[in-house]
Amino acid sequence: MKRVYNFSAGPAVLPEEVLKEAADEMLDYKGSGMSVMEMSHRSKVYDNIIKEAEADLRELMNIPDNYKVLFLQGGASQFFAEVPMNMMKNKKAGYILTGQWAKKAFQEAKIYGEAVELASSADKTFSYIPDCSDLPITDDMDYVYICENNTIYGTKFHELPDTKGKDLVADVSSCFLSEPVDVSKYAVIYGGVQKNVGPAGCVIAIIREDLITDDVLPGTPTMLKWKTQADADSLYNTPPCYTIYICGKVFKWLKKMGGLEAMKALNEKKAKILYDYLDESKLFKGTVEKSSRSLMNVPFVTGNEELDAKFVKEAKEAGFENLKGHRTVGGMRASIYNAMPIEGVEALVKFMKEFESKNHQA
Ligand SMILES: *Cc1c(COP(=O)(O)O)cnc(C)c1O
């Protein structure tokens, strides 16, 4: 068996330890005589799995008691609609456009009410986070929406926007659990788990309790009403059982690694190795303004499309997978999530240096 260094943006690398544990438990989960895949979500055994996952997540993120944790299906993309359905009392909200996922959420909100563009970095291909210190937020807005880490463009809000007292909603899909967050600064934090937490199939949403009500937009499906899910502790219908089980294992792995402070330090160390090289390289360069750089997704280019393609091909042959940039932006992107070992980043930079010495004419 040979494992590659997988730089995929998502679904993405998972801790090897977690995969091995899951393999060990595949046929017989803790003496139950069955796999978690085969188990009733109403069983006592499964109830322990989901409750423990929630408790570990609460501990890791230090989630205040007045926030609910929901495990949902539909991906982050379905949540784009759930936000306006559950929060647009005045049918008006502000969106900060920092990339494709923010734009998609913005477009979706327009189906339900007035979505206002508060700021955008579209003028420079979303290569920076706009100044959000004095946004044109009006009193009648129900919330302010951000995509906190922009998976495709490799930018991250290092400071939250001044929402002028309005509720902040954040899509954290690609930076979930990568560093500590102050949950109380948000009304809603949510993300698809397939980037930095677990396998595809689940969205985790952390929602302030007062936002979970029957007062939703007319026509909101039962399943998409947060109250339905909250009242049933995410077991209104069959949840993505196996995905939640793996997420639970990842939470335990993160606790063992020292929690989110330790992950932040490690992620900073990993990202620095790559960014430092990009800053000194004569061949490769990062595409993002330094002050907006993501710790998780690192896009870079050579400036020559043919050379980019050659790099991606040769990297793959050398065991570095999924380095091709998003189909809409080209170039390369290395996603270096929690589970990417530091050795993977070091090996990648070593490979890039060799490629540079062979391909760069000074
Ligand atoms: C991948 C991604 C999405 C879309 O997730 P799905 O679960 O596929 O709908 C949304 N937002 C961000 C920031 C992402 O990285």
The ligand as an SDF file (V2000), in Angstrom:
LIG
                    3D

 15 15  0  0  0  0  0  0  0  0999 V2000
  -16.7170   23.5130   -1.0910 C   0  0  0  0  0  0  0  0  0  0  0  0
  -17.3430   24.7460   -0.5540 C   0  0  0  0  0  0  0  0  0  0  0  0
  -18.7300   24.9620   -0.6330 C   0  0  0  0  0  0  0  0  0  0  0  0
  -19.6670   23.9910   -1.3100 C   0  0  0  0  0  0  0  0  0  0  0  0
  -19.8180   22.8620   -0.5520 O   0  0  0  0  0  0  0  0  0  0  0  0
  -20.8570   21.7170   -0.9390 P   0  0  0  0  0  0  0  0  0  0  0  0
  -20.9160   20.9290    0.3260 O   0  0  0  0  0  0  0  0  0  0  0  0
  -20.2760   20.9780   -2.0880 O   0  0  0  0  0  0  0  0  0  0  0  0
  -22.1420   22.3480   -1.2820 O   0  0  0  0  0  0  0  0  0  0  0  0
  -19.2400   26.1100   -0.0610 C   0  0  0  0  0  0  0  0  0  0  0  0
  -18.4420   27.0010    0.5420 N   0  0  0  0  0  0  0  0  0  0  0  0
  -17.1010   26.8320    0.6170 C   0  0  0  0  0  0  0  0  0  0  0  0
  -16.2760   27.8640    1.3010 C   0  0  0  0  0  0  0  0  0  0  0  0
  -16.5130   25.7100    0.0740 C   0  0  0  0  0  0  0  0  0  0  0  0
  -15.1840   25.5430    0.1460 O   0  0  0  0  0  0  0  0  0  0  0  0
  1  2  1  0
  2  3  1  0
  2 14  2  0
  3  4  1  0
  3 10  2  0
  4  5  1  0
  5  6  1  0
  6  7  2  0
  6  8  1  0
  6  9  1  0
 10 11  1  0
 11 12  2  0
 12 13  1  0
 12 14  1  0
 14 15  1  0
M  END
$$$$
